[in-house]
């Protein structure tokens, strides 16, 4: 794919458990229900601005500069994506192709800042993958938060993750695009 942001969305939300590629993908428990998503497909007047920052194994903060961030509605289907694929590292069957039209992506600037516009009111997952180098090794870390957006509201979020936190998503140690 020529669009790296779309490539991020396709890979990040289709099959994250790359460490388990040798095994068959697990079945999804939540069915894709387009009625849960329908409200979010209409353009809205809300916006989300934020910054992607993660904490590495050495305890230092790493700004997610020029990295990809995505936003998508909170539904039963997306909760499974976040909990099982990102949180547990499970290798699930590919996402329903209809899901992608509800995912917006952005690239952070040199300070890790990002913005999503024209959002319908509702609750969203904001998800980013920060990349940095520790010594000669590239490191990758997911950060995921939820945010509620009101009509006409500009919501701010710090998309952060501390690797030393007990509620951490999996540490990703391979490039996804």
C-alpha positions as CSV (number, residue, x, y, z in Angstrom):
1,X,0.0,0.0,0.0
2,X,1.3,3.4,-0.8
3,X,-0.6,5.2,2.0
4,X,1.4,4.5,5.2
5,X,-1.4,5.7,7.5
6,X,-3.9,3.3,5.9
7,X,-1.3,0.5,6.0
8,X,-1.0,1.2,9.7
9,X,-4.8,0.9,10.2
10,X,-5.0,-2.3,8.1
11,X,-2.2,-4.0,10.0
12,X,-2.8,-2.6,13.4
13,X,-6.5,-3.6,13.4
14,X,-6.5,-6.7,11.4
15,X,-3.8,-9.0,13.0
16,X,-1.6,-7.6,15.7
17,X,-0.4,-10.8,17.2
18,X,2.6,-11.1,14.8
19,X,4.5,-13.1,17.4
20,X,1.9,-15.9,17.0
21,X,2.0,-16.0,13.1
22,X,2.9,-19.7,13.2
23,X,-0.4,-20.6,14.8
24,X,-3.9,-20.3,13.4
25,X,-5.7,-17.1,14.2
26,X,-8.2,-17.2,17.1
27,X,-11.9,-16.6,16.5
28,X,-13.4,-13.3,17.3
29,X,-16.0,-13.3,20.1
30,X,-17.6,-10.0,19.2
31,X,-19.4,-9.8,15.8
32,X,-19.1,-6.7,13.7
33,X,-22.5,-4.9,14.2
34,X,-22.7,-2.0,11.8
35,X,-25.6,-0.5,13.7
36,X,-23.2,0.2,16.6
37,X,-20.9,2.2,14.2
38,X,-23.5,3.9,12.0
39,X,-23.7,7.1,14.1
40,X,-20.0,7.6,13.8
41,X,-19.9,7.5,10.1
42,X,-21.6,10.9,9.8
43,X,-19.3,13.9,10.0
44,X,-19.6,15.8,13.2
45,X,-18.3,19.0,14.8
46,X,-16.1,17.5,17.5
47,X,-12.3,17.4,17.5
48,X,-9.6,15.6,19.5
49,X,-6.1,17.0,19.9
50,X,-3.3,15.3,21.8
51,X,0.2,14.2,22.2
52,X,1.7,10.7,22.0
53,X,4.3,10.0,24.8
54,X,5.4,6.6,26.1
55,X,7.9,5.4,28.8
56,X,10.6,3.0,27.7
57,X,12.1,0.1,29.6
58,X,14.9,2.4,30.8
59,X,12.3,4.7,32.4
60,X,12.7,7.6,30.1
61,X,9.8,9.3,28.3
62,X,9.7,9.1,24.5
63,X,7.7,11.5,22.4
64,X,6.0,9.7,19.5
65,X,7.3,12.0,16.8
66,X,6.2,11.3,13.2
67,X,4.3,8.2,14.3
68,X,0.8,7.0,13.5
69,X,-2.2,7.5,15.6
70,X,-5.7,6.2,15.0
71,X,-9.2,7.0,16.4
72,X,-12.2,4.8,16.2
73,X,-15.6,4.3,18.1
74,X,-15.9,2.4,21.3
75,X,-18.1,-0.6,20.5
76,X,-18.2,-4.3,21.6
77,X,-16.2,-5.1,18.4
78,X,-13.5,-2.5,19.1
79,X,-13.3,-3.4,22.8
80,X,-12.3,-6.9,21.7
81,X,-9.6,-5.4,19.4
82,X,-8.2,-3.3,22.2
83,X,-8.4,-5.9,24.9
84,X,-7.4,-9.1,23.0
85,X,-5.2,-7.9,20.1
86,X,-3.4,-5.0,21.7
87,X,-3.7,-5.8,25.4
88,X,-3.1,-9.5,25.3
89,X,-1.3,-9.8,22.0
90,X,-3.8,-12.4,20.7
91,X,-3.6,-13.3,17.0
92,X,-7.2,-13.0,15.9
93,X,-8.9,-13.6,12.6
94,X,-8.7,-10.5,10.3
95,X,-11.0,-7.6,11.1
96,X,-14.2,-7.2,9.2
97,X,-13.4,-5.0,6.1
98,X,-16.3,-2.7,7.0
99,X,-14.5,-1.6,10.1
100,X,-11.9,0.4,8.3
101,X,-14.3,3.1,7.2
102,X,-14.8,4.0,10.9
103,X,-11.0,4.4,11.5
104,X,-9.3,7.8,11.1
105,X,-5.6,8.0,11.2
106,X,-3.1,10.9,11.6
107,X,0.6,11.3,11.8
108,X,2.1,13.0,14.8
109,X,4.4,16.0,14.3
110,X,7.9,16.4,15.6
111,X,6.5,17.0,19.2
112,X,4.1,14.0,19.1
113,X,1.1,16.2,18.6
114,X,-1.9,15.1,16.5
115,X,-5.5,16.2,15.7
116,X,-8.7,14.6,14.5
117,X,-11.5,16.8,13.2
118,X,-15.1,16.4,12.1
119,X,-15.9,13.7,14.8
120,X,-19.4,12.8,15.6
121,X,-20.3,13.0,19.3
122,X,-19.5,9.8,21.2
123,X,-16.9,7.7,22.8
124,X,-13.6,6.8,21.0
125,X,-10.5,4.8,21.4
126,X,-7.4,6.8,20.5
127,X,-4.4,4.5,19.8
128,X,-0.8,5.2,18.8
129,X,2.3,3.3,18.2
130,X,5.4,5.2,19.3
131,X,8.8,4.3,17.9
132,X,12.3,5.2,19.2
133,X,15.8,3.8,19.5
134,X,17.5,2.5,22.6
135,X,21.1,1.9,21.8
136,X,21.1,0.2,18.4
137,X,17.7,-1.4,18.8
138,X,14.4,0.1,17.6
139,X,11.6,0.0,20.2
140,X,7.9,0.2,19.7
141,X,5.2,0.8,22.3
142,X,1.4,1.0,22.0
143,X,-0.6,3.6,23.9
144,X,-4.4,3.5,24.1
145,X,-6.9,5.8,25.8
146,X,-10.6,6.4,25.6
147,X,-12.2,9.8,25.2
148,X,-15.7,11.2,25.1
149,X,-16.3,13.9,22.4
150,X,-19.3,16.2,22.5
151,X,-20.9,18.0,19.6
152,X,-18.8,21.1,18.8
153,X,-16.4,20.1,21.6
154,X,-12.6,20.2,21.2
155,X,-11.2,17.5,23.5
156,X,-7.6,17.2,24.5
157,X,-5.9,14.0,25.5
158,X,-2.4,12.9,26.4
159,X,-1.9,9.5,24.7
160,X,0.6,8.1,27.2
161,X,1.8,4.8,28.3
162,X,4.2,3.8,31.1
163,X,5.8,0.4,30.4
164,X,6.2,-0.1,34.1
165,X,2.4,0.2,34.7
166,X,0.6,-3.1,35.5
167,X,-2.1,-2.3,33.0
168,X,0.2,-2.0,30.0
169,X,-0.6,-3.1,26.5
170,X,1.9,-5.4,24.8
171,X,5.4,-4.1,23.9
172,X,5.7,-4.4,20.2
173,X,9.2,-5.2,19.1
174,X,8.8,-5.2,15.3
175,X,7.9,-2.7,12.6
176,X,4.3,-2.8,11.3
177,X,4.8,-0.9,8.0
